[in-house]
Amino acid sequence: MTLEKFSDIYYRAATRKGSNSALEQRLSYPKPTEDLLKIPDDRWLAMFSQKIFQSGMNWQVVRNKWPGFEEVFWGFDIEKMCLIPPEMWEKKATNPAIIRHLGKVMTIPHNAQMIQHASRDRGSFSQFIADWPSADIIGLWAYLKKQGNRLGGNTGPYSLRLMGKDTFILSGDVEAYLRAHNIIDGGRDTRKSLQAAQDAFNFWHAESGRPFCQISQIIAFSVGDNSN
């Protein structure tokens, strides 16, 4: 299989957006390591929880309710989340200040324990995340899916992207591109497909020198309905 040159993908995306500068203005940047390391553990839990609640729901509705979440769950303090007894979680899940969904609420203590474990081992969860190489970002996705709760699919990757960790995203447009170019087939989340996607992104990263987040954005802008 011969991968398309990234310069050709970039040219197509820039043409669709109107110019190189118009495309560049749409691209995100990962946080520098020193900034990533400043993120406290509670913000990771807050982001994971927000993305979990946004799954299958209107994202803005969740954002509007989020101050209530921060208050009800004490700022997502990791130690407190790990000490709350089960009966208190059930009570919190009925609080009208949040979106009342017991299954999603119960992901909070589970993911708090995941963060606490990694933090105790590495000094902080941000250190754990920062140390994970983006050349094997699918390995971090797998970790979050296995050790966390409801962090599979694009929930974990989007959380990482929003927090500043460099990661590509298998959005609908990116997946369509990878399938159209026979880079992946079968299930999107199979080990074979994920590794094929990682290998392709590693190739484009080496070719272009761009962060993985920008590569996936440029691919998305080069296909699909992202013509404006």
C-alpha positions, 0 to 999 in steps of 0.5 A, spaced: 500 500 500 502 506 498 500 512 502 498 519 499 503 524 500 501 529 505 503 535 501 497 533 496 492 532 502 494 539 504 494 542 498 487 539 497 484 541 504 487 548 503 484 549 496 477 547 499 478 552 505 480 557 500 488 558 502 493 556 506 492 561 511 485 560 511 486 552 513 492 554 518 487 558 522 483 552 523 488 548 526 489 546 533 496 545 537 497 541 542 500 543 549 507 544 550 509 538 555 511 544 560 503 546 560 501 539 560 504 537 566 501 543 570 494 540 569 491 538 576 488 531 576 481 533 578 481 537 571 482 530 567 477 527 571 472 533 569 474 532 562 473 525 562 466 526 565 464 531 561 465 528 554 462 521 557 455 526 559 456 529 552 456 522 549 449 521 545 447 528 548 447 535 546 454 538 548 451 545 549 446 542 554 451 539 558 456 545 558 450 549 560 449 544 566 457 543 568 457 549 573 452 544 577 457 538 576 463 542 579 459 543 585 455 537 586 462 533 585 466 538 589 471 540 583 472 533 582 477 532 587 480 525 586 481 523 593 474 525 595 471 521 589 475 515 591 472 515 598 464 517 597 460 510 599 456 507 593 449 510 597 452 517 596 453 516 589 446 514 588 443 520 591 448 525 587 445 522 581 438 524 583 441 531 584 437 536 579 443 541 579 446 535 574 444 531 568 441 525 572 444 519 569 446 514 574 450 509 569 454 515 567 455 518 574 458 511 576 463 512 571 466 518 576 469 514 581 471 508 577 475 514 573 477 517 579 481 511 581 484 510 574 487 517 575 489 516 582 493 509 581 496 512 575 498 519 579 501 515 585 505 511 580 508 517 576 507 523 580 501 525 577 496 523 571 499 529 567 506 526 567 503 519 565 499 522 559 505 527 557 510 521 557 506 516 553 508 517 546 504 520 540 507 515 536 503 509 540 497 514 541 492 508 540 496 504 546 493 510 550 486 510 547 486 502 549 489 504 556 483 509 557 478 504 554 480 498 559 482 501 565 477 507 565 469 507 564 466 509 558 472 512 555 472 507 549 470 510 542 472 517 540 470 519 548 478 518 550 481 521 544 477 527 544 478 528 551 486 528 550 485 532 544 481 538 548 486 537 554 492 538 549 495 531 548 497 530 541 493 525 538 489 524 531 482 523 531 478 517 527 472 522 526 467 520 520 471 524 515 478 521 517 475 514 517 472 515 511 478 517 508 482 511 511 477 507 508 477 510 501 485 509 501 484 502 503 488 503 509 483 500 514 477 495 513 473 492 517 471 494 524 474 501 526 476 499 533 479 493 531 487 492 533 488 491 526 485 497 523 487 502 529 495 499 528 494 501 520 491 508 522 497 509 527 502 507 522 499 511 517 499 517 521 506 516 523 508 516 516 505 523 515 508 525 521 515 524 519 514 526 512 510 533 514 513 534 521 506 536 523 503 534 530 498 528 529 492 533 531 493 537 525 494 531 520 487 529 522 484 535 522 487 537 515 485 530 512 478 531 515 478 538 511 480 535 505 474 530 504 467 530 506 463 536 507 468 540 510 468 545 504 467 551 507 
